[in-house]
Amino acid sequence: MATEVEQEMLIVTGMSGAGRSTVGNALEDLGWYVVDNLPPQMLRPLVELVERAGASLPRIAAVVDIRGRDFFAELREIIQALRTGVNVRVVFLDATDAVLVRRFEAVRRPHPLQGNGTLLDGIGAERSRLAELREAADLVVDTSELNIHQLANLVTDAFAEEGRAGVRVTLLSFGFKYGLPTDADLVADARFLPNPFWIGELRNLTGEDPAVSDYVLGQPGAHEFVDAYVKALEPVLSGYQRENKRHATIAIGCTGGKHRSVAMVRELAERLAAFPDVAVSVRHRDLGRE
């Protein structure tokens, strides 16, 4: 029955040039009804449309951005007002200033807030306006290191069959030498373990190879860390579900993101997959860089 269908509305927003159009296209391919460049005043009528449509239109995504002008002054209040009766969530797309500048220069377009200033002036103004919205988002995705195909795949992992799980967890390996992942909810450090880089026969392998994985997990403290971390994550993931936080990114880092973090992420993925109402996906941010 239509009245039993949980209506879902996804608001896709974030920095100009961070990939909103790519995410909108990917959601449309997954069967979401996508509305692009929606003025903020139209969010309420859109939700009313979703409610009337019932089962015929259960999932709708609105792509909104700085082009809405006064939109960001009202958005948070609008979202809070809409949450009654509709599952409204916000996905915020971000990228570093350097990456955004490169993307704008590639398409030879000015930033919407640039005016008579530079690209960095426009990016800085937008980042300032969006700071509170970013903090309140349900899911933050840093697209700096993602091409359009990788971003589309990430969207597929997060939203294709999300009704099957209370919370979807992305386990992310990374290298500290390349910087912390800005979209991580939790970060752990695997550098307390010996680095396989210094073992000749392991140096050119990765944490996805059994020889490296066996070496990493065979070190003193490795299994103790995994056991303790999994136990610590149980109340966290349960709390996320109670608070309707449907996505979480848990990052594990090592020096280069090639050996220890990859092996630990794979082990954690196997453990967390046994959690009820949790769906797990794995992403290796820096694998292949060295």
C-alpha positions as CSV (number, residue, x, y, z in Angstrom):
1,M,0.0,0.0,0.0
2,A,1.2,3.5,-0.8
3,T,0.7,4.7,2.7
4,E,3.2,2.1,4.0
5,V,6.0,3.2,1.7
6,E,8.7,5.3,3.4
7,Q,9.2,8.3,1.3
8,E,12.9,9.2,0.7
9,M,14.3,12.5,-0.3
10,L,17.9,13.1,-1.0
11,I,19.3,16.7,-1.2
12,V,22.6,16.7,-3.2
13,T,24.6,19.9,-2.6
14,G,28.1,21.1,-2.0
15,M,30.9,23.0,-3.7
16,S,30.6,24.1,-7.3
17,G,32.7,21.8,-9.4
18,A,32.7,19.0,-6.8
19,G,30.6,16.6,-9.0
20,R,26.9,17.3,-8.3
21,S,25.9,16.7,-11.9
22,T,27.7,13.3,-11.9
23,V,26.0,12.3,-8.7
24,G,22.6,13.4,-10.1
25,N,23.1,11.3,-13.3
26,A,24.2,8.3,-11.3
27,L,21.2,8.5,-9.0
28,E,18.9,8.8,-12.1
29,D,20.5,5.6,-13.5
30,L,19.6,3.9,-10.2
31,G,16.0,4.7,-10.6
32,W,15.8,7.9,-8.4
33,Y,13.6,10.7,-9.7
34,V,16.2,13.6,-9.9
35,V,15.4,17.3,-10.1
36,D,18.4,19.5,-10.9
37,N,19.0,23.1,-9.8
38,L,15.9,23.3,-7.7
39,P,15.1,26.7,-6.1
40,P,14.8,26.2,-2.3
41,Q,11.3,27.5,-2.2
42,M,10.3,24.5,-4.4
43,L,11.5,21.8,-1.9
44,R,8.2,21.8,0.1
45,P,6.0,21.4,-3.0
46,L,8.4,18.7,-4.2
47,V,7.9,16.8,-1.0
48,E,4.2,17.1,-1.3
49,L,4.5,15.6,-4.8
50,V,6.4,12.7,-3.4
51,E,3.9,12.1,-0.7
52,R,1.0,12.1,-3.2
53,A,2.8,9.8,-5.5
54,G,3.4,7.2,-2.8
55,A,4.8,3.9,-4.1
56,S,5.1,5.2,-7.7
57,L,7.7,7.7,-6.6
58,P,9.4,6.4,-3.4
59,R,12.8,8.0,-3.9
60,I,13.5,11.5,-5.2
61,A,16.7,13.5,-5.3
62,A,17.0,17.3,-5.5
63,V,20.3,18.8,-6.7
64,V,20.6,22.2,-5.2
65,D,23.5,24.7,-5.2
66,I,24.7,28.2,-4.7
67,R,22.8,29.3,-7.8
68,G,19.8,29.4,-5.5
69,R,21.2,32.6,-4.2
70,D,19.5,33.1,-0.8
71,F,19.0,29.4,-0.6
72,F,21.6,28.6,2.0
73,A,20.2,31.1,4.5
74,E,17.0,29.0,4.5
75,L,18.0,25.5,3.7
76,R,18.7,24.1,7.1
77,E,15.3,25.4,8.4
78,I,13.6,23.9,5.4
79,I,15.2,20.5,5.9
80,Q,14.2,20.4,9.5
81,A,10.6,21.3,8.6
82,L,10.5,18.5,6.0
83,R,11.8,15.7,8.1
84,T,8.4,15.0,9.6
85,G,6.9,12.2,7.5
86,V,9.7,12.1,4.9
87,N,13.2,10.6,5.2
88,V,15.2,13.7,4.2
89,R,19.0,13.4,4.0
90,V,21.7,15.7,2.7
91,V,24.8,14.6,0.7
92,F,27.5,17.3,0.6
93,L,30.2,17.1,-2.2
94,D,33.5,18.7,-1.5
95,A,37.0,18.9,-3.0
96,T,40.2,20.8,-2.3
97,D,40.6,24.4,-3.6
98,A,43.4,23.3,-6.0
99,V,41.2,20.6,-7.5
100,L,38.2,23.0,-7.9
101,V,40.4,25.6,-9.6
102,R,41.8,23.0,-12.0
103,R,38.2,21.8,-12.9
104,F,36.9,25.3,-13.5
105,E,40.0,26.2,-15.6
106,A,39.4,23.0,-17.7
107,V,35.9,24.0,-18.6
108,R,36.8,27.7,-18.9
109,R,33.9,28.9,-16.8
110,P,33.9,31.4,-13.9
111,H,32.9,30.5,-10.4
112,P,29.2,31.5,-9.6
113,L,30.5,33.8,-6.8
114,Q,33.7,35.0,-8.4
115,G,32.4,38.4,-9.6
116,N,35.3,40.6,-10.5
117,G,37.7,38.5,-8.3
118,T,39.7,35.3,-8.9
119,L,38.5,31.7,-8.9
120,L,39.9,31.3,-5.4
121,D,37.9,34.3,-4.3
122,G,34.7,32.7,-5.5
123,I,35.6,29.3,-4.0
124,G,36.5,30.9,-0.6
125,A,33.2,32.8,-0.5
126,E,31.2,29.6,-1.3
127,R,33.1,27.5,1.2
128,S,32.3,30.1,3.9
129,R,28.6,30.1,3.1
130,L,28.4,26.3,3.0
131,A,30.4,25.7,6.2
132,E,27.3,25.1,8.5
133,L,25.6,23.1,5.9
134,R,28.6,20.8,5.5
135,E,28.7,20.2,9.2
136,A,25.0,19.2,9.2
137,A,25.2,16.9,6.2
138,D,24.4,13.2,6.6
139,L,27.1,12.2,4.2
140,V,30.2,14.2,3.1
141,V,32.1,13.0,0.0
142,D,35.5,14.3,-1.0
143,T,35.8,14.0,-4.7
144,S,39.3,15.4,-5.0
145,E,40.8,12.0,-6.0
146,L,37.8,10.6,-7.8
147,N,37.1,10.7,-11.6
148,I,33.5,10.7,-12.8
149,H,33.4,6.9,-13.1
150,Q,34.7,6.4,-9.6
151,L,32.3,8.9,-8.2
152,A,29.4,7.2,-10.0
153,N,30.5,3.8,-8.6
154,L,30.6,5.3,-5.1
155,V,27.0,6.5,-5.5
156,T,26.0,3.1,-6.7
157,D,27.6,1.5,-3.6
158,A,25.8,4.0,-1.3
159,F,22.3,4.2,-2.8
160,A,21.6,1.2,-5.1
161,E,20.0,-1.1,-2.5
162,E,20.3,0.9,0.7
163,G,16.9,-0.3,1.9
164,R,18.7,-3.6,2.8
165,A,20.7,-2.0,5.6
166,G,20.2,0.3,8.5
167,V,23.6,1.9,7.8
168,R,26.1,1.5,4.9
169,V,29.7,1.6,6.0
170,T,32.5,2.5,3.6
171,L,35.9,1.2,4.8
172,L,38.6,3.4,3.3
173,S,42.3,2.7,3.3
174,F,44.6,5.7,2.7
175,G,48.2,6.9,3.1
176,F,49.0,9.6,5.6
177,K,51.6,11.0,3.3
178,Y,48.8,12.0,0.9
179,G,46.7,13.7,3.6
180,L,43.8,12.8,5.8
181,P,40.5,11.9,4.0
182,T,38.2,14.9,4.7
183,D,35.0,12.8,4.3
184,A,35.9,10.2,7.0
185,D,33.7,10.0,10.1
186,L,36.3,7.9,12.0
187,V,40.1,7.5,11.4
188,A,42.4,4.9,12.8
189,D,46.2,4.5,12.4
190,A,47.8,1.2,11.3
191,R,51.3,2.6,11.5
192,F,51.9,0.9,14.8
193,L,52.6,-2.3,12.8
194,P,55.8,-3.1,11.0
195,N,55.8,-1.8,7.4
196,P,56.0,-4.6,4.7
197,F,57.7,-2.0,2.5
198,W,61.0,-3.0,4.2
199,I,60.5,-6.6,3.3
200,G,62.0,-7.2,-0.1
201,E,59.6,-9.8,-1.3
202,L,56.6,-7.9,-0.1
203,R,57.6,-4.3,-1.2
204,N,56.0,-4.5,-4.7
205,L,52.9,-6.3,-3.4
206,T,49.8,-4.8,-1.8
207,G,47.6,-5.5,1.2
208,E,45.3,-7.3,-1.2
209,D,47.9,-10.0,-1.7
210,P,47.7,-12.9,0.8
211,A,51.4,-12.7,1.6
212,V,51.1,-9.1,2.7
213,S,47.9,-9.7,4.5
214,D,49.2,-12.7,6.4
215,Y,52.4,-10.7,7.4
216,V,50.4,-7.6,8.6
217,L,47.8,-9.6,10.6
218,G,50.5,-11.9,12.0
219,Q,52.3,-9.0,13.7
220,P,51.9,-8.6,17.5
221,G,48.9,-6.4,18.3
222,A,47.2,-6.7,14.9
223,H,44.4,-9.0,15.9
224,E,44.1,-7.3,19.3
225,F,43.5,-4.0,17.5
226,V,40.9,-5.5,15.1
227,D,39.1,-7.2,17.9
228,A,39.0,-4.1,20.1
229,Y,38.1,-1.8,17.1
230,V,35.2,-4.0,16.0
231,K,33.9,-4.1,19.6
232,A,34.2,-0.3,19.8
233,L,32.3,0.1,16.6
234,E,29.3,-1.9,17.7
235,P,27.7,0.9,19.8
236,V,28.8,3.5,17.3
237,L,27.0,1.8,14.4
238,S,23.9,1.1,16.5
239,G,23.9,4.8,17.5
240,Y,24.1,5.8,13.9
241,Q,21.0,3.7,13.1
242,R,19.1,5.2,16.0
243,E,20.0,8.7,14.8
244,N,19.1,7.9,11.2
245,K,22.7,8.3,10.0
246,R,22.5,6.0,7.1
247,H,26.2,6.3,5.9
248,A,29.5,6.2,7.6
249,T,33.1,6.3,6.3
250,I,35.7,4.6,8.5
251,A,39.2,5.2,7.4
252,I,42.3,3.2,8.2
253,G,45.7,4.8,7.3
254,C,49.3,3.8,7.0
255,T,52.3,5.6,5.5
256,G,51.5,5.1,1.8
257,G,48.1,3.4,1.7
258,K,49.5,0.3,0.0
259,H,50.2,-2.4,2.6
260,R,49.0,-2.2,6.2
261,S,45.9,-0.1,5.8
262,V,44.7,-2.2,2.9
263,A,45.1,-5.4,4.8
264,M,43.4,-4.0,7.9
265,V,40.5,-2.7,5.9
266,R,39.9,-6.0,4.3
267,E,40.0,-7.8,7.7
268,L,37.6,-5.2,9.2
269,A,35.2,-5.6,6.2
270,E,34.9,-9.3,6.9
271,R,34.2,-8.7,10.6
272,L,31.7,-5.8,10.1
273,A,29.8,-7.7,7.3
274,A,28.5,-10.0,10.1
275,F,26.8,-7.0,11.9
276,P,23.0,-7.0,11.6
277,D,21.6,-4.2,9.4
278,V,25.0,-3.1,8.2
279,A,26.2,-3.1,4.6
280,V,29.9,-2.8,4.0
281,S,31.8,-1.5,0.9
282,V,35.6,-1.1,0.6
283,R,37.6,1.7,-1.1
284,H,41.4,2.0,-1.4
285,R,42.0,5.7,-1.9
286,D,45.7,5.7,-2.5
287,L,46.4,2.1,-3.8
288,G,48.4,2.3,-7.0
289,R,50.1,5.6,-6.2
290,E,53.4,4.0,-5.4
